[in-house]
Amino acid sequence: MQDIIAELENRYQTPYELMAPDVINTVIGLKSTEALKLEVHSK
């Protein structure tokens, strides 16, 4: 879960606390059903 939060914060340059809960829940739901694969790219 922490990897998802870190990637979203990095990608959208927005702190986790300021993201809309429905967006976060949608991402978590998609990842949990494996409908979404997030790849973390090192810089």
N, C-alpha and C positions, 0 to 999 in steps of 0.2 A: 504494500500500500504506500509506503514511504517513497518508493521509486516513482509511483504515479504522481504523487503530490509534487515531488521535486521536478519532474519533467513538465508538468503543467505550469508551475511557477516560472520555470526557465523559459518555456515556449511563449507564454503570454505576458511575461514580465509583470506578474501580479501576485501579491502574497496570497497564500492559500485562504487566509481568513476573509479576504475581500471577494473571492470568487462566489458566484451564485451557487447555493446548495443544490439546485436542480441540475446544474452543469456537472458538479462533482459527482452527484449520485448517478447521473447518466453514464459518466465515464466509468465509475466503479462497476455499475451493472453490466455494461458492455464488456469490460475486461473480465469480469467474473464468469460470463457465459462464453468467453473466448471469441466473442464477435469482434473484439478490438484487440489489436496487438500493438503495444507501444514499444518503440525502439528508442532507447536512450543513446544518444550520440555524444561521445566525449569530444570536448573541444581541445 
